[in-house]
């Protein structure tokens, strides 16, 4: 028996056959190729200070003196404030001199009494000497007068020394500037009772300005006194002043485990800084004192095999990536010196390296989003 299909059944079979042929045609075709990933590339930059370490510091005076009274008392007057410029001998503060003046007067009275006693002993000795020449008194009596005169003279000398001390202490009630400078700090106020030696002011002398920094113990052997450095003020970025390391502490601070150091500014550079300014000191040191010729951005550094440091280098002919192990110097603020592994002509991937893989084809562009490196030759398999 023969079964004849209707018109509707034939139409459905035709649509199904067409769909099957279309799917088969798609299956036989090639999948669309993935375009190369664009990457930002840069050349390693030569820099004279590529290996320089940076240390935060503060502008300080080379001569800083904590000024205090040599005697204790009540601080009655203060003549200067923080920031005032003073000259040598200027009066800064004064204690109540009442008690000190009374002590000086008492010492003066004791001196007068001792001088009178010495004068009497001298007159008695002169009379006994005359009587001794006339043999009216014994020699021992004259010797006793000599001893009395010597004792009176010694007491007078001691009384004069006590009077000088008391008079000096009365003068110590006035605090005067030992040198020209500026008042950097105030530690006492009028009406306060201060002890002898208690700081009242801090005087920053005019002898020069320095940068106080702290050197970590991990790189201390790479620095020495007289080493040239560069100083950059926070409010003058890009302007670097010449300086030298003037001193390095022989022992580390027990709390911070760093070595205090002072950087002296050269020539007129000290005129460009103010006390208390923040600064950054750039100095070569550590394991590479001689410096490095090339530097790359910190973002270009990747972890290679076995945890070693590496960078992605774009092959100029094929646009393929290869991982190149590198040896690095001391890390800077945003760049790091490369001591070995790359050349100045290499194209280094500057960002996004964690998303890449070895052998991957990329489209390198510079910071202005312009294509770089020659394209691969036509017809050559990548």
C-alpha positions in Angstrom: 0.0 0.0 0.0 1.4 3.5 -0.9 1.1 6.4 1.5 0.9 9.8 -0.2 2.0 12.9 1.8 -0.2 16.0 1.8 1.0 19.5 0.7 1.4 20.7 4.3 3.6 17.7 5.3 5.8 18.2 2.3 6.3 21.9 3.2 7.3 21.1 6.7 9.8 18.5 5.4 11.3 21.1 3.1 11.8 23.6 5.9 13.5 21.0 8.1 15.8 20.0 5.3 16.8 23.6 4.7 17.6 24.1 8.4 19.7 21.0 8.5 21.7 22.0 5.5 22.3 25.5 7.1 23.5 24.0 10.3 25.8 21.7 8.5 27.2 24.6 6.5 27.9 26.5 9.7 29.7 23.5 11.2 32.0 23.1 8.2 33.0 26.9 8.4 36.0 28.2 10.4 35.3 30.1 13.8 36.0 33.8 13.7 39.6 34.6 15.0 40.1 36.5 18.3 41.8 39.8 17.7 45.1 40.4 19.5 44.9 41.9 23.0 46.1 45.6 23.1 48.9 46.1 25.7 50.7 49.3 26.8 54.4 49.1 26.2 57.4 51.3 27.0 61.1 51.3 26.5 63.3 50.9 29.6 64.3 54.5 30.5 67.8 55.5 31.2 68.1 57.6 34.4 71.1 58.9 36.2 69.4 58.3 39.6 67.6 55.1 38.7 69.1 53.2 41.6 68.6 56.0 44.1 66.9 55.2 47.4 64.5 57.8 48.7 64.2 58.8 52.4 61.7 61.1 54.0 63.3 63.9 56.0 62.7 67.2 57.7 64.6 70.4 57.4 66.5 71.2 60.7 69.1 73.7 61.8 72.6 72.5 62.0 72.9 74.1 65.4 69.9 73.5 67.7 70.2 74.6 71.3 67.8 73.9 74.1 68.0 77.1 76.1 67.5 77.1 79.9 68.2 79.1 83.0 71.3 78.2 85.1 69.3 78.8 88.2 65.7 77.9 89.2 62.9 80.4 89.9 59.6 81.9 88.8 59.5 82.9 85.2 58.1 86.4 85.3 58.6 87.7 81.8 59.1 86.3 78.3 60.3 88.6 75.6 60.2 86.4 72.5 57.8 84.0 70.8 58.2 81.1 68.4 59.4 82.3 65.0 61.1 85.4 66.3 64.6 86.1 65.0 67.2 87.0 67.7 70.8 88.2 67.7 73.6 87.2 70.1 73.0 88.6 73.6 69.3 89.5 73.1 67.2 89.1 76.3 64.7 86.2 75.9 63.2 85.7 79.3 63.7 86.7 83.0 63.2 85.1 86.4 62.1 86.8 89.5 65.5 88.1 90.7 64.4 89.0 94.3 65.9 86.1 96.2 69.0 86.0 94.1 69.6 89.7 94.7 69.2 89.1 98.5 71.7 86.3 98.4 74.2 88.6 96.5 73.7 91.3 99.2 74.3 88.8 102.0 77.5 87.5 100.2 78.6 91.1 99.8 78.1 91.8 103.6 80.1 88.7 104.4 82.9 89.9 102.2 82.9 93.3 103.9 83.2 91.6 107.3 86.0 89.3 106.1 87.9 92.3 104.6 87.6 94.1 107.9 88.9 91.1 109.8 91.8 90.8 107.4 92.6 94.5 107.9 92.6 94.2 111.7 94.8 91.1 111.5 97.2 92.9 109.3 97.4 95.9 111.7 98.0 93.6 114.7 100.7 91.7 112.8 102.5 95.1 112.0 102.4 96.1 115.7 103.7 92.7 116.9 106.5 92.9 114.3 107.7 96.2 115.7 107.5 94.9 119.3 109.4 91.8 118.2 112.2 94.0 116.8 112.4 95.7 120.2 112.4 92.2 121.8 109.3 93.1 123.8 107.3 90.1 122.6 108.4 86.5 121.9 108.9 85.1 118.4 106.0 82.7 119.0 103.7 85.6 119.6 104.7 87.1 116.2 104.2 83.7 114.5 100.7 83.6 116.0 99.9 87.0 114.4 101.2 85.8 111.1 98.9 82.8 111.2 95.9 85.0 112.2 96.7 87.3 109.3 96.9 84.4 106.8 93.6 83.0 108.1 91.9 86.3 107.8 93.2 86.7 104.2 91.9 83.3 103.3 88.5 84.0 104.7 88.4 87.3 102.8 89.3 85.4 99.6 86.6 82.9 100.2 84.0 85.6 100.9 84.9 87.3 97.7 84.5 84.1 95.7 81.1 83.5 97.4 80.1 87.1 96.5 81.1 86.6 92.9 79.0 83.4 92.7 76.0 85.1 94.2 76.4 88.1 91.9 76.6 85.7 88.8 73.6 83.8 89.9 71.7 87.1 90.1 72.7 87.7 86.5 71.5 84.2 85.6 68.0 85.3 86.2 68.1 86.7 82.6 68.2 84.3 79.7 70.0 85.6 76.7 70.6 84.2 73.2 74.0 82.6 72.9 74.0 83.1 69.1 72.0 84.6 66.3 69.1 82.4 65.1 65.3 81.9 65.3 63.2 80.6 68.2 62.0 77.2 67.0 60.0 76.1 70.1 58.9 77.3 73.5 58.6 75.0 76.5 57.7 77.3 79.3 55.3 80.2 79.9 55.3 83.3 82.2 54.2 82.4 85.7 55.7 79.0 85.6 58.3 77.9 88.1 61.2 76.4 86.3 64.2 74.4 87.6 67.8 74.9 86.7 68.5 73.4 83.3 64.8 73.0 82.4 64.4 73.9 78.7 62.5 77.1 78.0 63.2 77.8 74.3 64.8 75.9 71.4 67.0 78.1 69.3 67.8 77.2 65.7 71.1 78.9 64.8 71.8 80.6 61.6 74.9 78.5 60.9 73.1 76.4 58.2 70.2 74.1 57.4 70.3 70.3 57.2 67.9 67.4 56.4 67.4 64.9 59.2 66.8 61.4 57.8 66.8 57.8 59.1 68.8 55.1 57.3 67.5 51.5 57.6 70.0 49.0 58.9 69.5 46.8 55.8 71.4 49.3 53.6 73.5 51.2 56.1 76.7 49.8 54.7 76.0 51.4 51.4 76.3 54.9 52.8 79.2 57.0 54.2 80.0 60.5 55.4 80.6 62.9 52.5 78.5 60.9 50.0 76.6 63.2 47.5 72.8 63.2 47.6 69.9 65.1 46.1 67.2 66.8 48.2 63.7 67.4 46.9 61.2 69.5 48.9 57.6 68.4 49.0 56.4 71.9 47.9 58.9 72.0 45.0 58.5 68.7 43.3 61.0 68.2 40.5 63.6 70.6 41.9 66.5 68.8 43.5 69.1 70.5 45.6 72.6 69.2 46.0 73.8 68.0 49.4 76.1 65.6 51.2 75.8 63.3 54.1 77.5 65.1 57.0 77.1 62.6 59.8 75.7 59.1 60.4 74.9 57.9 63.9 77.3 55.1 65.0 74.5 53.1 66.6 70.9 52.3 65.6 68.0 53.7 67.5 66.7 51.0 69.8 63.1 51.6 69.0 63.1 52.2 65.2 66.3 50.2 64.4 67.4 53.0 62.0 70.5 55.1 61.9 70.0 58.9 62.3 71.8 60.9 59.6 72.2 64.5 58.7 72.4 65.8 55.1 74.1 69.2 54.7 72.9 71.4 51.8 75.6 72.8 49.5 76.3 76.4 48.7 73.2 78.6 48.4 70.8 75.6 48.5 70.3 76.2 52.2 68.6 79.6 51.4 65.9 77.8 49.5 64.6 75.8 52.5 62.7 76.7 55.7 62.8 75.1 59.1 60.3 72.2 59.5 59.8 71.7 55.8 59.3 68.1 54.6 61.8 66.8 52.1 62.9 63.6 50.3 66.5 62.7 50.1 67.7 60.6 47.1 70.9 58.7 47.6 72.7 55.8 46.0 73.3 52.9 48.3 72.5 49.3 49.2 73.8 46.4 47.1 74.3 48.5 43.9 76.2 51.6 44.9 77.3 52.2 41.4 73.8 52.7 40.1 71.9 51.2 37.1 71.5 52.4 33.6 67.9 51.4 32.9 64.6 51.6 34.9 61.1 50.3 34.3 57.7 51.0 35.9 56.9 49.0 39.0 53.8 47.7 37.3 55.9 46.0 34.7 57.4 43.6 37.2 55.9 40.0 37.2 56.6 36.8 39.0 58.4 34.4 36.7 59.3 30.7 37.1 60.3 29.6 40.6 59.3 33.0 42.0 61.9 35.0 40.1 61.2 38.5 38.9 60.5 38.9 35.2 59.0 41.3 32.6 57.0 40.7 29.5 58.9 41.6 26.3 57.0 42.0 23.0 58.8 40.5 20.0 59.1 43.3 17.4 58.7 40.9 14.4 55.9 38.6 15.6 54.1 40.7 18.3 54.4 37.6 20.6 55.1 37.8 24.2 58.1 36.2 26.0 58.9 36.3 29.7 62.4 37.6 30.4 63.9 37.1 33.8 65.5 40.3 35.2 67.7 41.3 38.1 66.4 44.3 40.0 68.0 47.0 42.1 66.5 48.9 45.0 62.8 49.8 44.5 62.0 53.5 44.0 58.8 55.4 44.4 57.3 54.3 41.1 60.1 52.8 39.1 62.8 50.2 39.7 66.3 49.8 38.2 66.9 46.7 36.0 70.5 45.6 36.5 70.3 42.7 34.0 67.9 41.1 31.5 66.6 43.8 29.2 68.0 46.3 26.7 67.1 49.9 26.0 65.4 49.0 22.7 63.1 46.3 24.2 59.4 46.9 24.3 58.3 46.2 27.9 54.6 45.6 28.8 54.0 48.3 31.4 50.6 47.2 32.8 48.2 44.2 32.9 50.9 41.6 32.8 49.0 39.3 35.1 46.4 38.7 32.3 49.0 37.6 29.7 50.6 34.4 28.9 53.8 33.4 27.1 53.5 33.2 23.3 50.4 35.2 23.1 50.0 37.6 20.2 49.3 41.2 21.3 48.8 44.6 19.8 51.4 46.9 21.4 50.5 50.6 21.8 52.3 53.5 23.5 50.9 55.9 26.1 49.3 57.9 23.4 47.4 54.8 22.2 49.5 54.7 19.0 50.6 51.3 17.5 54.3 50.6 18.0 56.7 48.0 16.6 56.5 46.8 13.0 53.7 44.5 12.0 54.3 40.8 11.2 55.1 40.2 7.5 52.1 39.4 5.3 51.4 35.7 4.6 53.7 34.5 7.4 52.2 32.4 10.1 52.3 34.1 13.5 
